[in-house]
Amino acid sequence: MHLAAVFVNNFTNQLYRIGHEITESEGAEFDMLKPLILETAKKVQDLSPFKAQTGPAKRNDKKTIKKHLKLLKEQHHKDIYELLTTSIQHTHGRKKL
């Protein structure tokens, strides 16, 4: 259970931190993402995480994925983006990057 908690809490918090870093670097407010964070947390109360998954990786939207990777300035952010994209694509039966 602790291992699962690390994934849903500690790792998620690190992703929030990266999102915060990205918004700050672009002069945007992280607070604008808070409704989305709450919506996502509420969604998994009624749906499995598998069914709740959305986004360019699930849709295999290669154009958006490439655009996002180009926008990321930090290599470690690109690495995380690629790792999570590949994981989502694997889970949902999509082709890799």
Steps between C-alpha positions, in 0.01 A plus 500: 500500500787738576643447152164582341478809723838621375369486142169677568636756745877560489546458125185699425623781724828504308302538177312792657839654586614466140173654382558785744854547366370508141224752578744725685750489215227610260358772727175312558328427830509142633165576666341478155571124510335440838146443358646236267684336790174484700301372200753220446491399868118499498485299177686202649243485779247371243715362217802274497825684419507299176160637392578852628817533287490773236756700306727489197675176598170310525379652172839433339506867398855504368482862387417625851755268662775634273390859569510440876845343483625797300360743759670329793828670586638257760624162377380323814149637434518359147615165639207487744255607228627228266496233772144579608381534139644159415343350813156640411533382140603153616205484740251611236642297211639789301816515300806647668635853436 
